[in-house]
Amino acid sequence: MEEIIFMVEESPEGGFIAKGLGVSIFTEADTIEALKVMVKDAVKCHFDDSKRRIIRLHIVSEVVIAA
């Protein structure tokens, strides 16, 4: 089964952005739960076939520390 990996980052405007690695798929949503739905829909639309795929979300967070 094919696996598609998305890098998920917080958007500067709020919410989250998901970018597919190795595929031209981009989507965004206000919450992680909503983003999961949007990513599944974007993958279905991008490939336009009935093949099942594993979708992995790699959530990246940035931590700023003042020293």
C-alpha positions as CSV (number, residue, x, y, z in Angstrom):
1,M,0.0,0.0,0.0
2,E,1.3,3.4,-1.0
3,E,2.1,5.9,1.8
4,I,1.9,9.7,1.5
5,I,3.6,11.9,4.1
6,F,2.5,15.4,4.9
7,M,4.5,18.0,6.8
8,V,2.1,19.9,9.1
9,E,3.0,23.3,10.4
10,E,1.1,26.0,12.3
11,S,0.0,28.8,10.0
12,P,1.0,32.4,10.9
13,E,-2.6,33.4,10.3
14,G,-3.8,30.7,12.6
15,G,-4.8,27.1,12.0
16,F,-2.6,24.5,10.2
17,I,-1.0,23.9,6.8
18,A,-0.3,20.5,5.3
19,K,2.2,20.0,2.5
20,G,2.6,16.7,0.7
21,L,6.2,15.4,0.4
22,G,6.9,14.2,-3.1
23,V,3.4,15.2,-4.3
24,S,1.9,18.6,-5.1
25,I,-0.9,18.5,-2.5
26,F,-1.4,21.4,-0.2
27,T,-4.4,22.1,2.2
28,E,-5.2,24.0,5.4
29,A,-7.7,24.0,8.2
30,D,-8.4,25.6,11.6
31,T,-7.8,22.4,13.7
32,I,-5.9,19.2,13.4
33,E,-9.1,17.2,13.3
34,A,-10.4,19.3,10.4
35,L,-7.0,19.1,8.7
36,K,-7.3,15.3,8.8
37,V,-10.5,15.5,6.8
38,M,-9.1,18.0,4.4
39,V,-6.0,15.9,3.7
40,K,-8.0,12.8,3.0
41,D,-10.2,14.8,0.6
42,A,-7.2,16.4,-1.1
43,V,-5.5,13.0,-1.6
44,K,-8.7,11.5,-3.1
45,C,-9.1,14.5,-5.5
46,H,-5.4,14.5,-6.5
47,F,-5.2,10.9,-7.5
48,D,-8.8,10.4,-8.8
49,D,-8.7,6.6,-8.4
50,S,-10.1,4.1,-5.9
51,K,-6.6,2.9,-4.6
52,R,-6.3,3.0,-0.8
53,R,-3.3,4.9,0.6
54,I,-1.8,5.4,4.0
55,I,-1.5,9.0,5.0
56,R,1.0,10.1,7.6
57,L,1.0,13.5,9.2
58,H,4.3,14.7,10.4
59,I,3.5,17.6,12.8
60,V,6.3,20.1,13.2
61,S,6.2,22.7,16.0
62,E,8.6,25.5,16.5
63,V,9.7,26.4,20.1
64,V,11.4,29.7,20.7
65,I,13.5,30.1,23.9
66,A,14.9,33.5,25.0
67,A,18.3,33.3,26.6
